[in-house]
């Protein structure tokens, strides 16, 4: 009786290990495919620069409620 329980426990443990390994392999494959290219980095830098410009433009303009004082 105990031997059957031990075998079932070992099988469940091994199954969990195999699922974790498969999950890690899938994540590694996704990470390998999703490296940003030079175009993606250039687009991100352009978006960051435009966001900085928008923030600086908004910070110099006073809100409408303060402009009517």
Buried (B, 14 or more C-beta within 10 A) or exposed (E): EEEEEEEEEEEEEEEEEEEEEEEEEEEEEEEEEEEEEEEEEEEEEEEEEEEEEEEEEEEEEEEEEEEEE
